[in-house]
Amino acid sequence: MQLSTSSIEPIIFIGALLVLVSIIASRASARLGVPALLLFLLVGMLAGSEGPGGIHFDDPSIARSIGVVALALILFAGGLDTNWKSVQPVLWQGLGLSTVAVFITALLVGWFVSAVTPFSLLEGLLLGSIVSSTDAAAVFAVLRSRSVSLRGNLKPLLELESGSNDPMAVFLTTGFIGLIANPASSFAGLIPMFIQQMTLGALIGYGAGRMMIYIINHLRLEYEGLYPVLTLALVLISYSGASIVGGNGFLAVYIAGIIMGNNDFIHKRSLVRFHDGLAWLMQITMFLALGLLVFPSHILPIIGIGFLVAAFLMIVARPVSVFATLAFAKTNTREKTLVSWVGLRGAVPIILATFPLLAGIRQADMIFNLVFFIVLTSALLQGSSIPKVAKWLRVDAPLPGDTEAAYDMGEEECIICRLAEVRVPEDSELIGKQIVEAGLPENTDIVLLNRGRRIIIPTGATILEPGDVMLVLADEESLKRLKDMLRT
């Protein structure tokens, strides 16, 4: 079925229907024990030109554009959800996995591909670079669906790796495409490019995160509904701005998300939820577009080679890169083994596989089909077995119960809270500050403000005035610290 561009309604109807089907299909992921991303891809494939849907879609440029925008928003949402305190103890291990381990994986897979296929070494390294990044979000979806958690620092380690390893994969992919397209260039020329992209991406990301907090807290928009639109625009500006000046835009938005998520700003709860929902929409849209782009008949001829490469990646390349990178880390063999096995491949490799298609690389079609098959194999074999492997290695832990209270107290739970009235003294240093800028203790929520004869439901933008009586929900320690703050 060729969609007509003369009328937009059929396109809207079919697009919304595919999203709805994907959401409903995601419920089956818990029963099947496979990541929801795999079901999203299958929905796209079934709707494609060789499936029952018969929708013809064969435009890698559009697919890549959708994927790039979606990935930027997904990484920002991932940064918002990253707890800096939890990742600090594993910071260097996580950064090692997201850079050194990615590079080792790309090298090993590249060598193997050039040895068992007609690919040249550079073409093999390009394929290795494309499949070098992991998608731990899919891993946690599988673990949660099976009511399994991970012990110790495994969860923050995998979260940090998955959020920060995509920029390295993007850099290696674009770098090897450049080397193939320009044989006169050398690998050594990639080193200054790497330093430039990562340095600028990190600096711009930090600055963008601080800028977003300042703008959100001081712009004071009249309509609350404009704040999500504001953050969406700022994220896209941060990504594209970093890319335009030669930085890594994906790293920039991820770091910007971390900076925002670990600081206070107006409407934080609603904005975090908005970006979480937006990230899900972007994942579904991205996987549907990539599924539509695939022709299953093109996958069949490469199944044999695909199994070889996928097996080498899962059994050799990933474990070697993990054990080499974490050789001196304070992690035992069982933990390293689990990290090795949960190197689940997701949407990023398929997005990166469209880059060689648009660059006109000689083996681009075969690279795309191999990458797609490797992602499917990884999702089926690794995704379905992760809970069993975690239990077998004895690194699993039961998921905590549903402890969400009626009040969302932020990062930590308020176990024993009470309501108390606290007055803002005439000489307090907090006078004239917005609540979001006051630096209130954790586990502290201002429920109401009594200002003279007015009762105010405060927001983060509410400015404290002398004599305000705050109705505060807090635990004893936080309440004591709040009173101390008001007295200084």
Secondary structure per residue as TSV (DSSP state, phi and psi in degrees):
chain	resnum	aa	ss	phi	psi
A	1	M	-	360.0	122.5
A	2	Q	-	-97.3	118.1
A	3	L	-	-72.1	133.6
A	4	S	-	-85.0	134.1
A	5	T	T	-87.4	-1.8
A	6	S	T	-73.2	-22.6
A	7	S	-	-132.9	127.9
A	8	I	S	-83.7	-21.7
A	9	E	H	-59.9	-44.5
A	10	P	H	-60.6	-37.9
A	11	I	H	-65.0	-43.8
A	12	I	H	-61.7	-45.1
A	13	F	H	-61.7	-48.9
A	14	I	H	-67.2	-40.6
A	15	G	H	-61.6	-46.9
A	16	A	H	-65.2	-37.7
A	17	L	H	-63.9	-41.0
A	18	L	H	-66.0	-38.1
A	19	V	H	-64.1	-44.2
A	20	L	H	-61.7	-45.3
A	21	V	H	-61.4	-39.5
A	22	S	H	-64.0	-41.7
A	23	I	H	-64.2	-43.9
A	24	I	H	-65.0	-40.3
A	25	A	H	-64.4	-29.1
A	26	S	H	-62.5	-23.9
A	27	R	T	-64.5	-26.7
A	28	A	H	-76.1	-15.4
A	29	S	H	-62.8	-34.3
A	30	A	H	-65.8	-40.7
A	31	R	H	-72.1	-38.3
A	32	L	H	-82.9	-19.8
A	33	G	T	73.6	26.8
A	34	V	S	-120.5	154.0
A	35	P	-	-62.1	146.8
A	36	A	H	-61.6	-28.5
A	37	L	H	-58.9	-35.6
A	38	L	H	-64.6	-39.8
A	39	L	H	-68.1	-36.6
A	40	F	H	-60.9	-43.6
A	41	L	H	-61.8	-43.0
A	42	L	H	-65.3	-37.7
A	43	V	H	-60.7	-43.8
A	44	G	H	-62.8	-41.9
A	45	M	H	-65.3	-41.1
A	46	L	H	-66.5	-31.7
A	47	A	H	-81.9	-11.3
A	48	G	B	-73.9	-175.9
A	49	S	T	-65.0	-26.6
A	50	E	T	-102.3	10.0
A	51	G	S	-110.2	-178.4
A	52	P	T	-59.6	-29.9
A	53	G	T	-68.3	-34.4
A	54	G	-	66.3	23.2
A	55	I	B	-82.4	121.3
A	56	H	-	-87.0	120.0
A	57	F	-	-142.9	114.3
A	58	D	-	-142.8	56.4
A	59	D	-	-129.7	91.5
A	60	P	H	-59.8	-28.7
A	61	S	H	-64.3	-46.0
A	62	I	H	-65.2	-43.2
A	63	A	H	-60.3	-42.5
A	64	R	H	-66.5	-41.5
A	65	S	H	-61.5	-44.5
A	66	I	H	-60.7	-44.5
A	67	G	H	-64.0	-40.1
A	68	V	H	-65.8	-47.7
A	69	V	H	-63.3	-44.5
A	70	A	H	-61.8	-43.6
A	71	L	H	-64.6	-39.1
A	72	A	H	-60.3	-44.6
A	73	L	H	-70.4	-35.3
A	74	I	H	-66.8	-42.9
A	75	L	H	-65.7	-37.6
A	76	F	H	-63.0	-45.7
A	77	A	H	-62.0	-37.8
A	78	G	H	-63.1	-39.0
A	79	G	H	-64.2	-40.0
A	80	L	H	-59.0	-35.7
A	81	D	T	-87.2	-3.5
A	82	T	-	-82.0	120.5
A	83	N	-	-86.2	111.3
A	84	W	H	-60.0	-36.6
A	85	K	H	-63.3	-36.4
A	86	S	H	-77.0	-29.0
A	87	V	H	-89.9	-16.0
A	88	Q	G	-55.4	-44.9
A	89	P	G	-63.2	-21.7
A	90	V	G	-117.4	23.2
A	91	L	H	-58.6	-51.5
A	92	W	H	-71.4	-35.7
A	93	Q	H	-63.3	-42.8
A	94	G	H	-64.9	-42.8
A	95	L	H	-66.7	-34.3
A	96	G	H	-64.2	-43.2
A	97	L	I	-65.3	-33.8
A	98	S	I	-82.7	-8.8
A	99	T	I	-124.1	-67.3
A	100	V	I	-62.6	-47.1
A	101	A	I	-64.8	-37.8
A	102	V	H	-62.7	-43.2
A	103	F	H	-64.7	-44.6
A	104	I	H	-63.0	-42.3
A	105	T	H	-59.1	-45.7
A	106	A	H	-61.7	-42.0
A	107	L	H	-64.6	-47.5
A	108	L	H	-65.2	-46.0
A	109	V	H	-64.9	-40.2
A	110	G	H	-60.1	-43.9
A	111	W	H	-63.1	-44.5
A	112	F	H	-64.9	-44.0
A	113	V	H	-62.0	-42.0
A	114	S	H	-67.1	-22.9
A	115	A	H	-84.1	-28.2
A	116	V	H	-112.4	-1.2
A	117	T	S	-131.0	171.6
A	118	P	S	-73.6	1.4
A	119	F	-	-64.4	145.8
A	120	S	-	-73.8	171.3
A	121	L	H	-61.7	-43.1
A	122	L	H	-64.6	-39.9
A	123	E	H	-66.9	-37.3
A	124	G	H	-64.5	-41.9
A	125	L	H	-64.7	-33.6
A	126	L	H	-63.7	-46.3
A	127	L	H	-62.2	-42.5
A	128	G	H	-61.0	-39.0
A	129	S	H	-64.8	-40.0
A	130	I	H	-63.5	-38.5
A	131	V	T	-97.5	15.8
A	132	S	-	-83.2	-18.5
A	133	S	-	-93.0	157.5
A	134	T	-	-115.8	165.1
A	135	D	-	-128.7	84.4
A	136	A	H	-71.7	-19.8
A	137	A	H	-59.1	-38.2
A	138	A	H	-65.4	-36.0
A	139	V	H	-61.4	-47.7
A	140	F	H	-67.3	-31.4
A	141	A	H	-63.3	-41.6
A	142	V	H	-65.9	-45.8
A	143	L	H	-61.7	-42.9
A	144	R	H	-67.1	-37.9
A	145	S	H	-65.5	-25.5
A	146	R	T	-100.5	10.1
A	147	S	T	57.1	46.5
A	148	V	E	-125.6	134.8
A	149	S	E	-117.2	-177.7
A	150	L	E	-122.0	145.9
A	151	R	-	-81.1	159.3
A	152	G	T	59.0	-136.6
A	153	N	T	-97.2	15.3
A	154	L	H	-63.6	-43.6
A	155	K	H	-63.0	-53.2
A	156	P	H	-62.4	-32.0
A	157	L	H	-63.5	-46.3
A	158	L	H	-69.1	-35.9
A	159	E	H	-63.1	-45.5
A	160	L	H	-65.2	-42.6
A	161	E	H	-61.5	-48.6
A	162	S	H	-66.2	-32.0
A	163	G	H	-78.2	-24.7
A	164	S	H	-112.5	-1.3
A	165	N	S	-92.0	-13.7
A	166	D	H	-63.0	-42.2
A	167	P	H	-56.6	-38.2
A	168	M	H	-65.4	-42.4
A	169	A	H	-63.8	-40.9
A	170	V	H	-62.5	-44.7
A	171	F	H	-60.9	-47.8
A	172	L	H	-63.5	-40.1
A	173	T	H	-62.7	-51.0
A	174	T	H	-66.3	-33.5
A	175	G	H	-65.4	-46.3
A	176	F	H	-71.5	-30.3
A	177	I	H	-62.1	-41.9
A	178	G	H	-62.8	-39.9
A	179	L	H	-67.0	-37.7
A	180	I	H	-70.4	-42.7
A	181	A	H	-71.1	-26.5
A	182	N	-	-128.0	86.0
A	183	P	T	-58.8	-21.3
A	184	A	T	-74.3	-17.6
A	185	S	S	-78.2	162.8
A	186	S	-	-123.9	158.8
A	187	F	G	-63.3	-33.0
A	188	A	G	-60.6	-26.2
A	189	G	G	-69.6	-15.0
A	190	L	H	-76.7	-21.9
A	191	I	H	-63.8	-52.2
A	192	P	H	-63.0	-31.6
A	193	M	H	-64.8	-40.9
A	194	F	H	-62.1	-48.0
A	195	I	H	-59.6	-43.5
A	196	Q	H	-64.2	-48.7
A	197	Q	H	-63.4	-46.0
A	198	M	H	-71.3	-39.3
A	199	T	H	-66.7	-50.1
A	200	L	H	-63.8	-41.0
A	201	G	H	-60.2	-43.6
A	202	A	H	-66.8	-45.8
A	203	L	H	-65.5	-45.0
A	204	I	H	-66.2	-38.3
A	205	G	H	-61.9	-43.8
A	206	Y	H	-63.5	-47.3
A	207	G	H	-63.7	-39.0
A	208	A	H	-65.7	-39.8
A	209	G	H	-61.9	-45.0
A	210	R	H	-64.8	-40.1
A	211	M	H	-64.1	-41.5
A	212	M	H	-60.5	-44.9
A	213	I	H	-60.2	-45.1
A	214	Y	H	-64.4	-45.8
A	215	I	H	-63.7	-46.1
A	216	I	H	-62.6	-39.2
A	217	N	H	-77.1	-23.3
A	218	H	H	-114.4	-11.9
A	219	L	H	-72.4	-33.4
A	220	R	-	53.2	64.3
A	221	L	-	-68.1	147.3
A	222	E	S	-72.7	-31.4
A	223	Y	-	-112.7	125.0
A	224	E	T	-62.6	-30.9
A	225	G	T	-64.8	-13.3
A	226	L	H	-82.0	-17.6
A	227	Y	H	-64.0	-42.9
A	228	P	H	-61.1	-38.4
A	229	V	H	-64.2	-39.6
A	230	L	H	-61.8	-47.9
A	231	T	H	-66.3	-36.9
A	232	L	H	-60.1	-45.7
A	233	A	H	-63.1	-41.0
A	234	L	H	-65.9	-37.4
A	235	V	H	-63.5	-47.1
A	236	L	H	-66.8	-35.9
A	237	I	H	-64.5	-41.1
A	238	S	H	-63.6	-45.7
A	239	Y	H	-62.6	-53.8
A	240	S	H	-68.5	-37.1
A	241	G	H	-62.9	-44.1
A	242	A	H	-62.9	-41.0
A	243	S	H	-67.0	-39.0
A	244	I	H	-63.2	-38.4
A	245	V	T	-88.8	6.3
A	246	G	T	97.2	11.0
A	247	G	S	-95.3	174.1
A	248	N	-	-90.2	107.4
A	249	G	H	-64.3	-34.5
A	250	F	H	-67.4	-41.0
A	251	L	H	-64.9	-37.9
A	252	A	H	-62.2	-46.5
A	253	V	H	-72.5	-31.4
A	254	Y	H	-66.0	-45.5
A	255	I	H	-67.4	-38.6
A	256	A	H	-59.7	-40.2
A	257	G	H	-63.9	-40.3
A	258	I	H	-63.4	-44.8
A	259	I	H	-59.9	-46.6
A	260	M	H	-66.4	-46.1
A	261	G	H	-64.0	-22.5
A	262	N	T	-105.6	18.6
A	263	N	S	-134.3	166.0
A	264	D	-	-91.2	139.8
A	265	F	-	-152.7	164.7
A	266	I	T	-64.0	139.2
A	267	H	T	58.0	36.6
A	268	K	H	-59.8	-47.2
A	269	R	H	-60.9	-47.9
A	270	S	H	-67.4	-35.1
A	271	L	H	-71.5	-37.9
A	272	V	H	-63.9	-42.1
A	273	R	H	-65.1	-38.9
A	274	F	H	-60.5	-47.3
A	275	H	H	-71.5	-27.7
A	276	D	H	-66.1	-45.9
A	277	G	H	-64.9	-38.9
A	278	L	H	-64.5	-37.7
A	279	A	H	-63.1	-40.1
A	280	W	H	-64.0	-43.1
A	281	L	H	-61.3	-41.1
A	282	M	H	-66.0	-39.0
A	283	Q	H	-62.8	-46.1
A	284	I	H	-62.7	-46.9
A	285	T	H	-60.2	-43.8
A	286	M	H	-63.7	-47.3
A	287	F	H	-67.6	-36.9
A	288	L	H	-62.6	-45.7
A	289	A	H	-62.8	-41.5
A	290	L	H	-70.0	-36.1
A	291	G	H	-65.6	-39.7
A	292	L	H	-64.0	-31.4
A	293	L	H	-72.5	-20.6
A	294	V	-	-85.0	139.4
A	295	F	-	-108.5	107.1
A	296	P	H	-53.9	-32.4
A	297	S	H	-64.5	-24.1
A	298	H	H	-80.5	-17.5
A	299	I	H	-79.1	-35.8
A	300	L	G	-54.5	-44.0
A	301	P	G	-65.9	-18.9
A	302	I	G	-107.7	11.7
A	303	I	H	-60.3	-42.6
A	304	G	H	-61.0	-52.8
A	305	I	H	-63.9	-37.6
A	306	G	H	-60.2	-42.1
A	307	F	H	-63.1	-41.2
A	308	L	H	-61.4	-48.8
A	309	V	H	-66.2	-42.9
A	310	A	H	-62.8	-42.1
A	311	A	H	-64.5	-42.9
A	312	F	H	-62.5	-41.5
A	313	L	I	-62.0	-46.4
A	314	M	I	-76.4	-37.0
A	315	I	I	-95.9	-26.8
A	316	V	I	-116.6	-62.7
A	317	A	I	-61.7	-51.4
A	318	R	H	-63.3	-49.9
A	319	P	H	-60.3	-42.3
A	320	V	H	-61.1	-44.1
A	321	S	H	-65.4	-38.7
A	322	V	H	-69.0	-49.1
A	323	F	H	-65.4	-35.9
A	324	A	H	-68.0	-42.3
A	325	T	H	-70.4	-38.0
A	326	L	T	-97.7	21.2
A	327	A	T	-57.8	-37.0
A	328	F	T	-108.2	11.1
A	329	A	S	-83.9	160.1
A	330	K	S	-86.2	59.7
A	331	T	-	-129.3	140.5
A	332	N	-	-84.8	176.1
A	333	T	H	-63.2	-39.0
A	334	R	H	-63.7	-40.5
A	335	E	H	-67.0	-42.0
A	336	K	H	-63.9	-36.2
A	337	T	H	-64.8	-41.6
A	338	L	H	-64.8	-45.0
A	339	V	H	-57.6	-37.9
A	340	S	H	-63.8	-41.2
A	341	W	H	-78.4	-26.5
A	342	V	T	-88.5	22.2
A	343	G	-	-75.7	59.6
A	344	L	-	-70.9	133.5
A	345	R	-	-89.4	141.4
A	346	G	-	-127.6	-139.2
A	347	A	H	-74.7	-31.4
A	348	V	H	-57.1	-46.2
A	349	P	H	-57.6	-38.0
A	350	I	H	-69.2	-38.5
A	351	I	H	-62.1	-46.3
A	352	L	H	-65.2	-26.7
A	353	A	H	-69.1	-16.6
A	354	T	H	-79.1	-18.1
A	355	F	H	-62.0	-48.9
A	356	P	H	-62.4	-32.4
A	357	L	H	-60.6	-44.9
A	358	L	H	-75.4	-24.0
A	359	A	H	-85.6	-6.5
A	360	G	T	73.0	29.4
A	361	I	-	-67.4	143.9
A	362	R	T	-57.0	-45.3
A	363	Q	T	-99.8	24.9
A	364	A	H	-59.9	-43.1
A	365	D	H	-63.6	-44.2
A	366	M	H	-67.4	-37.7
A	367	I	H	-59.9	-46.4
A	368	F	H	-60.8	-47.1
A	369	N	H	-65.4	-39.0
A	370	L	H	-64.4	-44.2
A	371	V	H	-61.4	-44.8
A	372	F	H	-60.7	-43.1
A	373	F	H	-65.7	-39.9
A	374	I	H	-62.8	-41.6
A	375	V	H	-63.4	-44.6
A	376	L	H	-62.1	-43.9
A	377	T	H	-63.9	-42.9
A	378	S	H	-62.1	-44.3
A	379	A	H	-64.5	-40.7
A	380	L	H	-72.3	-49.7
A	381	L	H	-79.1	-53.3
A	382	Q	H	-74.1	-45.1
A	383	G	H	-58.3	-43.1
A	384	S	H	-75.8	-19.7
A	385	S	H	-103.2	-5.8
A	386	I	H	-58.0	-47.9
A	387	P	H	-57.8	-41.6
A	388	K	H	-66.0	-40.5
A	389	V	H	-65.3	-41.3
A	390	A	H	-61.7	-41.1
A	391	K	H	-69.9	-40.3
A	392	W	H	-63.0	-36.9
A	393	L	T	-83.0	-6.3
A	394	R	T	59.9	41.7
A	395	V	-	-115.9	10.6
A	396	D	E	-90.5	159.5
A	397	A	E	-146.1	148.7
A	398	P	E	-65.9	145.0
A	399	L	-	-66.7	140.9
A	400	P	-	-64.7	153.6
A	401	G	-	-67.6	174.0
A	402	D	-	-75.7	99.8
A	403	T	-	-106.1	14.2
A	404	E	-	-67.6	125.4
A	405	A	-	-91.3	177.5
A	406	A	S	-65.7	-28.8
A	407	Y	S	-106.5	130.0
A	408	D	-	-84.6	107.1
A	409	M	-	-92.0	8.4
A	410	G	S	103.0	-143.4
A	411	E	S	-67.4	-38.0
A	412	E	S	-112.1	156.5
A	413	E	-	-82.4	144.4
A	414	C	-	-96.8	99.2
A	415	I	S	-72.4	-51.7
A	416	I	S	-123.6	99.0
A	417	C	-	-114.1	156.9
A	418	R	E	-145.1	157.0
A	419	L	E	-88.2	137.8
A	420	A	E	-147.7	148.5
A	421	E	E	-94.2	128.6
A	422	V	E	-129.4	129.5
A	423	R	E	-97.3	140.4
A	424	V	-	-85.7	112.7
A	425	P	-	-63.3	160.1
A	426	E	T	-63.6	-28.6
A	427	D	T	-107.6	16.9
A	428	S	-	-68.9	143.5
A	429	E	T	-72.2	-11.1
A	430	L	T	-82.4	-10.8
A	431	I	T	-63.6	133.8
A	432	G	T	88.7	-3.6
A	433	K	-	-99.2	147.5
A	434	Q	B	-69.5	150.6
A	435	I	G	-57.5	-38.5
A	436	V	G	-66.3	-22.7
A	437	E	G	-98.8	-0.7
A	438	A	S	-78.1	-14.4
A	439	G	-	67.6	43.6
A	440	L	-	-64.7	151.9
A	441	P	-	-61.5	156.0
A	442	E	T	-62.9	157.8
A	443	N	T	61.6	35.0
A	444	T	E	-127.2	126.1
A	445	D	E	-132.6	120.6
A	446	I	E	-84.4	111.6
A	447	V	E	-83.8	-46.1
A	448	L	E	-141.0	157.2
A	449	L	E	-123.2	130.4
A	450	N	E	-103.8	107.5
A	451	R	E	-116.2	98.3
A	452	G	T	67.0	-117.8
A	453	R	T	-103.4	9.7
A	454	R	E	-104.4	137.7
A	455	I	E	-103.4	122.6
A	456	I	E	-116.4	132.7
A	457	I	-	-89.4	107.5
A	458	P	-	-77.2	155.6
A	459	T	-	-122.4	179.1
A	460	G	T	-62.5	-23.4
A	461	A	T	-86.5	-7.4
A	462	T	-	-64.0	129.8
A	463	I	B	-93.1	129.0
A	464	L	-	-74.6	139.1
A	465	E	-	-124.6	158.6
A	466	P	T	-59.7	136.2
A	467	G	T	86.3	-3.7
A	468	D	-	-58.8	135.5
A	469	V	E	-107.0	115.6
A	470	M	E	-97.8	131.3
A	471	L	E	-91.5	110.1
A	472	V	E	-112.5	135.0
A	473	L	E	-104.1	116.4
A	474	A	E	-160.3	162.4
A	475	D	-	-81.8	171.5
A	476	E	H	-61.9	-43.5
A	477	E	H	-65.7	-43.9
A	478	S	H	-66.0	-38.2
A	479	L	H	-64.4	-40.3
A	480	K	H	-63.7	-42.7
A	481	R	H	-66.7	-35.1
A	482	L	H	-64.6	-43.3
A	483	K	H	-64.0	-38.0
A	484	D	H	-63.3	-40.6
A	485	M	H	-62.2	-41.7
A	486	L	H	-69.2	-26.0
A	487	R	H	-80.4	-18.4
A	488	T	-	-87.0	360.0
